[in-house]
Amino acid sequence: NSDPITTGNFECLLDLPPITPGCVRLYLCRHGQTENNRLHLVQGARVDPSINRNGYEQAQRLGMAISRLEKSSSSDGAVPRLAVHSKLRRARETAQVLTSTASSQSTDSNQPALKVLGE
């Protein structure tokens, strides 16, 4: 799916307070929705479904929000450079979608691309 997401509060991460000097900011997020999530079924690590359409859109929205950090002068040092995920398919897919979305929205050619690291 490559339909662009056009609605949402993509500036939500811009409301965070400034980063204290000598510190880093870590963004933690959960994987996008799977069908098992939607159906309220327990997944755990033994069941490894893909994200569904809604999960894909959730990851795209997160990527859009991350891309807004780059465009904001008040978010110096807050732009992530690495997305780390577990070995589970749903986590990997979420990381891949959010990083490709964030990178596609980038306007700064000097800014390094958001990298994905996982098992």
Secondary structure, 3 states (H helix, E strand, C coil): CCCCCCCCCCCHHHHCCCCCCCCCCCCCCCCCCEHHHHCCCCCCCCCCCCECHHHHHHHHHHHHHHHHHHHCHHHCCCCCCEEEECCCHHHHHHHHHHHHHHHHCCCCCCCCCCEEEEC
